[in-house]
Amino acid sequence: MDFTGFQATLDQYGVGVNPAAAVAGTWRMSVELLQRQGLVHTRYLVGVLASFSAAPVPYSLLLQPAVLAALPGGGGLDGTTVWRTLQELSALQLVELDTSPNQHEGPLCVSLHPLIRDIARAGSQSTVPVALIERALHLQEVRRDPEDPASWPVWRALAPHCLDLLRWGRTEAAGFSPAERAVCAEAAERAARYLQVQGLHRQARESLEEVLTVRVSLGADDLKTAPTRHTLALVLHSLGEWEAAENLYTQVWHALEHGKGAAHRHTLAVRHELGRVLVDQGRYQQAQEHLEAVRVARERAGGPEDPDALTARHELARVLHAVEQWPQARTEFEALLAVQRRVAGADHPHTVTAWHNYACLLQDMGLSTEAHEECTGALEARRSLYGDDHPLTLSTGYLMAVILRARMLTQQARTTLAEVRQRSRQRLGEHHPQTVRCEQLFQRWDGLGQAQ
């Protein structure tokens, strides 16, 4: 019987028995047994696991023996001892332990029973996780940008622990040193970037605002907080809070322009995003001025096929689309896609984004057959890159439903839109803009049907 079953049995039959006390007693006896068998670090390792969040702990990333051995209580620990202890804890059903890389995508994890975690976690938070996460941030598989799909299995496992640690370390009352609080902020910011690319914008916003508070409390000025504020602006942009995003982009752009220069790559990156939010607000002339300046600077630094120059060129094609200069926009999208496919590859995220937007343009031009063909390719590419449930895949699925409806394939359109809506509800929530957009389109279609 595992602990879930054990607790259920106590709840059903153990009148007058305190389940937590019973579990605590069982846990202590199990720990003492393992210690008598020579696994003297058992209590210490359980305490380390308990100091992380309640989510499964990616032990292959976080339980670094070299770090554990250097911390108070970890003397003499090595990789073999850590592994043997986890196996024995698993045999006693105190933890659930991944032992095969094929069990799920991502790093191997260990899950501590919630009641045992509560017992072992009692009292103030340990600083041990800070040291372990600091070390993990230097691992090759963790150093990848959270925006890179290849990093997502790692960040899916790490993010809950990084964000939990920030909640502990955001104030001086936690007893963390300034250096430890800085580690908490760095880890949480990277986790928030992962949340942002997963479409979890509200959670990302809350975390980034906390990160910013910590960084400012540690004395960071406008230049040092620029990356955090840039990411927060991206989140606000994604949430549709365009004016707030524009204001924050502008502040960061001016800070970077003053501190690093107008042509610095970070300055240009923020100015690019400022251009994007102006496009979304319909302020096309201002957007075009920013984006053209970015494109020229990028091409001057890296040539016309520089990836960042091509990204600016893509946004300028979107401006042509938005102002209904459709023939020029089509010519530019086709030329851009040809370059991107040759330079970056047909399956590169930037190429696929341009492909999606090209299909949008064709649909707006009334070329539904061509749009259907291009959208089919873009949808397959996004599924391959991100999976079926990612917000970008859902966005292209939504476009496919629109195209199918325009081609009078009504039932296929409804089926496609229903699937997108269901996946969006499950992944992003009932009130996410993508879910709401699906509901609104269904209502519009139903209204058209009644009118007919």
C-alpha positions as CSV (number, residue, x, y, z in Angstrom):
1,M,0.0,0.0,0.0
2,D,1.3,3.5,-0.9
3,F,0.8,6.5,1.4
4,T,-2.2,7.7,-0.5
5,G,-3.9,4.3,0.2
6,F,-2.6,4.3,3.8
7,Q,-4.1,7.7,4.5
8,A,-7.4,6.7,2.9
9,T,-7.6,3.6,5.1
10,L,-6.9,5.7,8.2
11,D,-9.6,8.1,7.1
12,Q,-12.1,5.3,6.6
13,Y,-11.3,3.0,9.6
14,G,-9.0,4.9,11.9
15,V,-11.5,6.7,14.1
16,G,-9.6,8.8,16.5
17,V,-6.3,8.3,14.7
18,N,-4.4,11.3,13.5
19,P,-3.2,10.4,9.9
20,A,-0.4,12.9,10.0
21,A,1.0,11.6,13.3
22,A,0.7,8.0,12.0
23,V,2.5,8.9,8.8
24,A,5.2,10.8,10.8
25,G,5.8,7.8,13.0
26,T,6.1,5.5,10.0
27,W,8.5,7.9,8.3
28,R,10.7,8.2,11.4
29,M,10.9,4.4,11.7
30,S,11.8,4.1,8.0
31,V,14.5,6.7,8.2
32,E,16.0,5.0,11.3
33,L,16.0,1.7,9.5
34,L,17.8,3.1,6.5
35,Q,20.3,4.8,8.8
36,R,21.0,1.5,10.6
37,Q,21.7,0.0,7.2
38,G,24.4,2.6,6.6
39,L,22.5,5.2,4.7
40,V,23.3,7.9,7.2
41,H,22.3,10.8,4.9
42,T,18.6,9.7,4.6
43,R,17.1,12.3,6.9
44,Y,19.3,15.0,5.3
45,L,18.2,14.0,1.7
46,V,14.5,13.9,2.7
47,G,14.9,17.4,4.2
48,V,16.5,18.6,1.0
49,L,13.6,17.2,-1.1
50,A,11.1,18.8,1.3
51,S,12.7,22.2,0.9
52,F,11.7,22.3,-2.8
53,S,8.2,22.9,-4.0
54,A,5.6,20.1,-3.9
55,A,6.1,19.4,-7.6
56,P,8.3,16.4,-8.7
57,V,12.0,17.3,-8.1
58,P,14.3,16.8,-11.1
59,Y,17.0,15.0,-9.1
60,S,19.2,14.5,-12.1
61,L,19.5,18.3,-12.2
62,L,19.2,19.5,-8.7
63,L,20.7,16.8,-6.4
64,Q,24.2,17.5,-7.5
65,P,26.5,15.4,-5.1
66,A,29.4,17.8,-5.4
67,V,27.2,20.7,-4.1
68,L,25.4,18.6,-1.5
69,A,28.7,17.3,-0.1
70,A,29.9,20.9,0.4
71,L,26.8,22.0,2.4
72,P,26.2,21.6,6.1
73,G,25.0,18.0,6.8
74,G,26.1,16.7,3.4
75,G,29.7,15.7,4.2
76,G,30.6,12.4,2.6
77,L,27.8,12.3,0.1
78,D,28.6,11.1,-3.4
79,G,26.6,10.1,-6.4
80,T,26.4,6.5,-5.4
81,T,25.1,7.3,-1.9
82,V,22.5,9.7,-3.3
83,W,21.2,7.2,-5.8
84,R,21.1,4.3,-3.3
85,T,19.3,6.4,-0.8
86,L,16.6,7.4,-3.3
87,Q,16.2,3.8,-4.4
88,E,15.7,2.6,-0.8
89,L,13.3,5.4,-0.1
90,S,11.4,4.4,-3.2
91,A,11.4,0.7,-2.0
92,L,9.8,1.8,1.2
93,Q,7.2,3.9,-0.8
94,L,8.3,7.1,0.8
95,V,9.0,8.6,-2.6
96,E,8.0,8.0,-6.2
97,L,11.2,7.7,-8.3
98,D,11.7,7.9,-12.0
99,T,14.4,5.4,-13.0
100,S,14.1,5.3,-16.8
101,P,14.5,8.2,-19.2
102,N,11.6,6.7,-21.2
103,Q,9.1,7.3,-18.3
104,H,8.3,10.8,-19.5
105,E,9.9,13.6,-21.5
106,G,12.4,15.6,-19.5
107,P,14.8,15.0,-16.6
108,L,14.3,12.2,-14.1
109,C,12.3,13.2,-11.1
110,V,11.5,12.1,-7.5
111,S,8.3,13.0,-5.7
112,L,8.0,13.1,-1.9
113,H,4.7,12.2,-0.3
114,P,2.9,15.5,0.7
115,L,2.5,14.5,4.3
116,I,6.2,13.6,4.7
117,R,7.1,16.8,2.9
118,D,5.0,18.9,5.4
119,I,6.7,17.1,8.3
120,A,10.2,17.5,7.0
121,R,9.6,21.0,5.9
122,A,8.4,22.3,9.3
123,G,10.2,25.5,10.3
124,S,12.1,28.1,8.3
125,Q,13.1,27.5,4.8
126,S,16.6,26.1,4.2
127,T,19.1,27.8,1.9
128,V,20.2,24.5,0.5
129,P,17.9,24.7,-2.6
130,V,19.4,28.1,-3.4
131,A,22.9,26.5,-3.8
132,L,21.5,23.6,-5.7
133,I,19.5,25.8,-8.1
134,E,22.5,28.1,-8.6
135,R,24.6,25.2,-9.6
136,A,21.8,23.8,-11.9
137,L,21.6,27.2,-13.7
138,H,25.2,26.5,-15.0
139,L,24.4,23.1,-16.5
140,Q,24.4,22.9,-20.2
141,E,20.8,21.7,-20.6
142,V,19.6,24.5,-18.3
143,R,21.6,27.3,-19.9
144,R,19.5,27.1,-23.0
145,D,17.1,30.0,-23.3
146,P,13.6,29.2,-22.0
147,E,12.3,30.4,-25.4
148,D,14.0,27.5,-27.1
149,P,11.6,24.6,-27.5
150,A,14.5,22.2,-26.8
151,S,14.7,23.6,-23.2
152,W,11.0,23.2,-22.4
153,P,11.1,19.7,-20.8
154,V,13.8,20.9,-18.5
155,W,12.0,24.2,-17.6
156,R,8.7,22.3,-17.2
157,A,10.4,20.4,-14.3
158,L,12.4,23.3,-12.9
159,A,10.0,26.2,-13.1
160,P,7.8,25.3,-10.0
161,H,10.9,25.1,-7.8
162,C,12.4,28.3,-9.1
163,L,9.1,30.2,-8.5
164,D,8.7,28.6,-5.0
165,L,12.1,29.7,-4.1
166,L,11.4,33.3,-5.1
167,R,8.4,33.3,-2.8
168,W,10.7,32.5,0.1
169,G,13.5,34.8,-0.9
170,R,11.7,37.9,-2.0
171,T,12.0,39.5,1.5
172,E,14.9,39.9,3.9
173,A,12.8,38.1,6.5
174,A,13.6,34.8,4.9
175,G,17.2,35.1,6.2
176,F,18.7,34.7,2.7
177,S,21.8,36.7,1.9
178,P,21.7,39.3,-0.9
179,A,23.6,36.9,-3.1
180,E,21.1,34.1,-2.4
181,R,18.2,36.5,-3.1
182,A,19.8,37.4,-6.4
183,V,20.0,33.7,-7.3
184,C,16.3,33.4,-6.5
185,A,15.5,36.3,-8.8
186,E,17.6,35.0,-11.6
187,A,16.1,31.5,-11.4
188,A,12.5,32.8,-11.2
189,E,13.0,35.2,-14.1
190,R,14.1,32.4,-16.3
191,A,11.1,30.3,-15.1
192,A,8.8,33.3,-15.9
193,R,10.2,33.5,-19.4
194,Y,9.2,29.8,-19.8
195,L,5.7,30.6,-18.6
196,Q,5.5,33.4,-21.0
197,V,6.3,31.3,-24.1
198,Q,3.8,28.7,-22.9
199,G,1.0,31.2,-23.0
200,L,0.7,31.5,-19.2
201,H,0.9,35.2,-19.3
202,R,-0.8,36.1,-16.0
203,Q,1.4,33.8,-14.0
204,A,4.5,35.1,-15.8
205,R,3.4,38.7,-15.0
206,E,3.0,38.0,-11.3
207,S,6.4,36.3,-11.1
208,L,8.2,39.0,-13.1
209,E,6.8,41.8,-10.9
210,E,8.1,39.9,-7.9
211,V,11.5,39.5,-9.6
212,L,11.6,43.2,-10.3
213,T,10.8,44.0,-6.7
214,V,13.7,41.8,-5.5
215,R,16.1,43.2,-8.0
216,V,15.3,46.8,-7.1
217,S,15.6,46.0,-3.4
218,L,19.0,44.7,-4.1
219,G,20.0,48.0,-5.6
220,A,19.7,47.3,-9.3
221,D,19.3,50.4,-11.4
222,D,17.3,51.0,-14.6
223,L,20.1,49.5,-16.8
224,K,20.4,46.4,-14.7
225,T,16.7,45.8,-14.5
226,A,16.2,46.4,-18.2
227,P,16.1,42.7,-19.2
228,T,13.4,42.0,-16.5
229,R,11.3,45.0,-17.6
230,H,11.7,44.1,-21.2
231,T,10.3,40.6,-20.5
232,L,7.5,42.1,-18.4
233,A,6.6,44.4,-21.3
234,L,6.5,41.3,-23.6
235,V,4.0,39.8,-21.2
236,L,1.9,42.9,-21.0
237,H,1.9,43.0,-24.8
238,S,0.7,39.3,-24.9
239,L,-2.1,40.2,-22.4
240,G,-3.3,42.9,-24.8
241,E,-2.3,45.7,-22.4
242,W,-0.8,47.6,-25.3
243,E,-0.5,51.0,-23.7
244,A,1.2,49.7,-20.6
245,A,3.5,47.6,-22.8
246,E,4.4,50.6,-25.0
247,N,5.2,52.7,-22.0
248,L,7.5,50.0,-20.5
249,Y,9.2,49.3,-23.9
250,T,9.8,53.0,-24.3
251,Q,11.4,53.3,-20.8
252,V,13.6,50.4,-21.4
253,W,14.6,51.5,-24.9
254,H,15.7,55.0,-23.6
255,A,17.6,53.4,-20.6
256,L,19.5,51.1,-23.0
257,E,20.0,53.8,-25.6
258,H,21.6,56.0,-22.9
259,G,23.6,53.1,-21.2
260,K,24.6,51.0,-24.2
261,G,24.1,53.0,-27.3
262,A,21.4,53.2,-30.0
263,A,23.0,50.5,-32.1
264,H,23.5,47.9,-29.3
265,R,21.7,44.6,-30.0
266,H,19.7,44.9,-26.7
267,T,18.6,48.4,-27.5
268,L,17.6,47.3,-31.0
269,A,15.7,44.3,-29.6
270,V,13.5,46.5,-27.4
271,R,13.0,49.0,-30.2
272,H,11.8,46.1,-32.4
273,E,9.2,45.1,-29.8
274,L,8.1,48.8,-29.5
275,G,7.5,48.7,-33.2
276,R,5.5,45.5,-32.9
277,V,3.2,46.9,-30.2
278,L,2.6,50.0,-32.3
279,V,1.5,47.8,-35.2
280,D,-1.0,46.1,-32.9
281,Q,-2.3,49.5,-31.9
282,G,-2.8,50.5,-35.6
283,R,-0.1,53.3,-35.4
284,Y,1.5,52.0,-38.6
285,Q,3.6,55.1,-39.5
286,Q,5.3,55.2,-36.1
287,A,5.8,51.4,-36.2
288,Q,7.3,51.5,-39.6
289,E,9.8,54.2,-38.6
290,H,11.0,52.1,-35.6
291,L,11.1,48.8,-37.5
292,E,12.9,50.3,-40.5
293,A,15.5,51.9,-38.2
294,V,16.0,48.5,-36.6
295,R,16.3,46.7,-40.0
296,V,18.9,49.1,-41.3
297,A,21.0,48.9,-38.1
298,R,20.8,45.1,-38.1
299,E,21.7,44.8,-41.8
300,R,24.6,47.3,-41.2
301,A,25.9,45.1,-38.4
302,G,25.2,41.6,-39.8
303,G,24.2,41.9,-43.5
304,P,20.8,41.5,-45.2
305,E,20.5,37.9,-44.1
306,D,21.2,38.5,-40.4
307,P,18.4,36.7,-38.5
308,D,17.5,39.8,-36.5
309,A,17.4,41.9,-39.7
310,L,15.0,39.3,-41.2
311,T,12.8,39.4,-38.1
312,A,12.5,43.2,-38.6
313,R,11.8,42.7,-42.2
314,H,9.0,40.3,-41.3
315,E,7.4,42.9,-39.1
316,L,7.6,45.5,-41.9
317,A,5.8,43.0,-44.1
318,R,3.1,42.8,-41.4
319,V,2.7,46.6,-41.7
320,L,2.2,46.3,-45.4
321,H,-0.5,43.7,-44.7
322,A,-2.2,45.8,-42.1
323,V,-2.4,48.9,-44.3
324,E,-3.9,46.7,-47.1
325,Q,-1.0,47.0,-49.5
326,W,-1.6,43.4,-50.2
327,P,0.3,42.9,-53.5
328,Q,3.5,44.5,-52.0
329,A,3.0,42.5,-48.8
330,R,2.6,39.2,-50.7
331,T,5.8,39.9,-52.7
332,E,7.7,40.7,-49.5
333,F,6.5,37.7,-47.6
334,E,7.4,35.4,-50.5
335,A,10.9,36.9,-50.8
336,L,11.3,36.8,-47.0
337,L,10.2,33.1,-46.7
338,A,12.6,32.1,-49.5
339,V,15.5,33.7,-47.6
340,Q,14.5,32.3,-44.2
341,R,14.1,28.8,-45.5
342,R,17.5,28.9,-47.1
343,V,19.3,30.6,-44.2
344,A,17.5,29.2,-41.1
345,G,15.5,26.2,-42.5
346,A,11.9,25.6,-43.2
347,D,11.2,24.4,-39.7
348,H,12.8,27.3,-37.8
349,P,10.3,29.1,-35.5
350,H,10.9,32.4,-37.2
351,T,10.3,30.8,-40.6
352,V,7.1,29.1,-39.4
353,T,5.8,32.4,-37.9
354,A,6.3,34.1,-41.3
355,W,4.6,31.2,-43.0
356,H,1.6,31.5,-40.7
357,N,1.3,35.2,-41.3
358,Y,1.7,34.6,-45.1
359,A,-1.4,32.3,-44.9
360,C,-3.2,35.1,-43.0
361,L,-2.4,37.5,-45.8
362,L,-3.6,35.1,-48.5
363,Q,-6.9,34.6,-46.6
364,D,-7.4,38.4,-46.3
365,M,-6.8,38.7,-50.1
366,G,-9.6,36.2,-50.7
367,L,-7.2,33.5,-51.9
368,S,-8.7,30.8,-49.7
369,T,-7.4,27.8,-51.7
370,E,-3.8,29.1,-51.6
371,A,-4.2,30.1,-47.9
372,H,-5.5,26.6,-47.1
373,E,-2.3,25.0,-48.6
374,E,0.0,27.4,-46.8
375,C,-1.8,27.1,-43.5
376,T,-1.7,23.3,-43.7
377,G,2.1,23.4,-44.0
378,A,2.4,26.0,-41.2
379,L,0.1,24.0,-38.9
380,E,2.1,20.8,-39.4
381,A,5.4,22.7,-38.7
382,R,4.0,24.2,-35.5
383,R,2.7,20.8,-34.3
384,S,6.2,19.4,-34.9
385,L,7.9,22.3,-33.1
386,Y,5.6,22.8,-30.2
387,G,3.0,20.0,-29.9
388,D,-0.8,20.2,-30.4
389,D,-1.6,22.3,-27.3
390,H,0.9,25.2,-27.5
391,P,-0.6,28.6,-28.0
392,L,1.1,29.1,-31.4
393,T,-0.2,25.8,-32.7
394,L,-3.7,26.8,-31.4
395,S,-3.4,30.1,-33.2
396,T,-2.7,28.4,-36.5
397,G,-5.5,25.9,-35.8
398,Y,-7.8,28.9,-35.4
399,L,-6.7,30.3,-38.7
400,M,-7.3,27.0,-40.3
401,A,-10.9,27.0,-39.1
402,V,-11.4,30.5,-40.6
403,I,-10.0,29.3,-43.9
404,L,-12.1,26.2,-44.0
405,R,-15.2,28.2,-43.3
406,A,-14.3,30.6,-46.1
407,R,-14.0,27.6,-48.4
408,M,-17.6,26.6,-47.4
409,L,-16.2,23.5,-45.7
410,T,-18.5,24.3,-42.8
411,Q,-18.5,21.1,-40.8
412,Q,-14.7,20.7,-41.0
413,A,-14.4,24.3,-39.9
414,R,-16.6,23.7,-36.8
415,T,-14.8,20.5,-35.9
416,T,-11.4,22.3,-36.2
417,L,-12.5,25.3,-34.2
418,A,-14.1,23.0,-31.5
419,E,-10.9,21.1,-31.1
420,V,-8.9,24.4,-30.8
421,R,-11.4,25.7,-28.2
422,Q,-11.2,22.5,-26.1
423,R,-7.4,22.4,-26.1
424,S,-7.3,26.1,-25.3
425,R,-9.6,25.7,-22.4
426,Q,-7.6,22.8,-21.0
427,R,-4.2,24.4,-21.5
428,L,-4.8,28.1,-21.1
429,G,-8.1,28.4,-19.3
430,E,-11.6,29.6,-19.9
431,H,-10.7,33.3,-19.9
432,H,-7.5,33.2,-22.0
433,P,-7.8,35.5,-25.1
434,Q,-7.4,32.4,-27.4
435,T,-10.3,30.6,-25.8
436,V,-12.5,33.8,-25.8
437,R,-11.6,34.3,-29.5
438,C,-12.9,30.8,-30.3
439,E,-16.1,31.4,-28.4
440,Q,-16.7,34.7,-30.2
441,L,-16.1,33.1,-33.6
442,F,-18.6,30.3,-32.9
443,Q,-21.2,33.0,-31.8
444,R,-20.5,34.9,-35.0
445,W,-20.9,31.8,-37.1
446,D,-24.1,30.8,-35.3
447,G,-25.5,34.3,-35.8
448,L,-24.8,34.2,-39.5
449,G,-26.5,30.8,-39.7
450,Q,-29.6,32.2,-38.0
451,A,-29.6,35.2,-40.3
452,Q,-29.6,33.0,-43.3
